[in-house]
Amino acid sequence: MGRYSEGGFRRVQGWLEPISAEIIASLCEQQREMGLSGSACEIGVHHGKLLILLHEGTFSKERTIAIDVFEDQHLNTDGSGRGDKAQFLKNLKAWSDRPDFVDVVQSSSLDLRPSDILSKVDRVRIASIDGGHTSQCAEHDLRLVEGAAHDYAVIIVDDVFNATWPDVMVGLSRYCADPTTKFRPFAISPNKLYLARHDYHEAYRAAMRKRWAQYFENDQKMFDHTVGIYGLAATKAPIKTKVKNILKTTPLFPALRAVKRKIAA
Ligand SMILES: C[S@@+](CC[C@H](N)C(=O)[O-])C[C@H]1O[C@@H](n2cnc3c(N)ncnc32)[C@H](O)[C@@H]1O
């Protein structure tokens, strides 16, 4: 864990559930352990809450690309968030040890092609799509990132299940319904959907099960692919359930349960 995950994360304004932050940070680590390299990318940066976390997961000469309309808010047609380049750069400088390894692109993602990303950074290994929340943006951004991504990349999409932004699901569905597109869902955590190429699903799903057993709830199907559900109950649950979930991960749990049953009998 770096300086940002430990302290800065809570100080930077934005939208990212702590459980999803933990999972994303450990996915970056997992890729590193698997010997996978590449750049990080976010479309829709706002003040950098998730982007700084993604950048913290890069190492050595790996770069990160930060794409947002920033001050050109007339291009933010659905009014999702409000990018602020000065605030983002201030946060980046405050919390990253390698701020010079971030390329900032002020543009609507709709005006970008994969070659625009690849002219700045190496192929992408981890990306967050959290820019425009229209179906047009969601579908376009998935295709854009796919075109700039390594085969082994993970793409994280925000707000797919957020009823405030129903059009994100429409864009995702159009992308997944097109058999020529490559990335499909393999996991869900609070407000985030994770996609990878089918060939990599098993490796990522197994790694997440191992690292995040305490948050794992069950497997479900989405677009004919198995997706692991993580941390939804823990995010919504009252404190009593949260404590129980933590206890469940300890070796003491079976003994505690036996005592509880004896008392109840
Ligand atoms: C919900 S916020 C992003 C939150 C951010 N990921 C975080 O970690 O807190 C959405 C961002 O997308 C930007 N945006 C909206 N439409 C866009 C577009 N078409 N292209 C690029 N960025 C866009 C907004 O300016 C805003 O900063």
The ligand as an ORCA input file, in Angstrom:
! r2SCAN-3c Opt
* xyz 0 1
  C     -18.147     10.904    -12.468
  S     -16.844     11.958    -12.893
  C     -15.424     10.932    -12.762
  C     -15.099     10.543    -11.347
  C     -13.669     10.040    -11.168
  N     -13.383      8.857    -11.940
  C     -13.319      9.809     -9.713
  O     -12.437      8.967     -9.461
  O     -13.874     10.463     -8.816
  C     -17.041     12.104    -14.641
  C     -15.940     12.911    -15.315
  O     -16.068     12.717    -16.737
  C     -15.800     13.929    -17.400
  N     -16.467     13.834    -18.722
  C     -17.781     13.980    -19.018
  N     -18.006     13.785    -20.323
  C     -16.799     13.465    -20.882
  C     -16.376     13.176    -22.208
  N     -17.234     13.117    -23.213
  N     -15.050     12.926    -22.420
  C     -14.158     12.963    -21.383
  N     -14.512     13.265    -20.109
  C     -15.809     13.499    -19.861
  C     -16.332     15.014    -16.450
  O     -15.696     16.255    -16.656
  C     -16.016     14.427    -15.069
  O     -14.767     14.868    -14.602
*
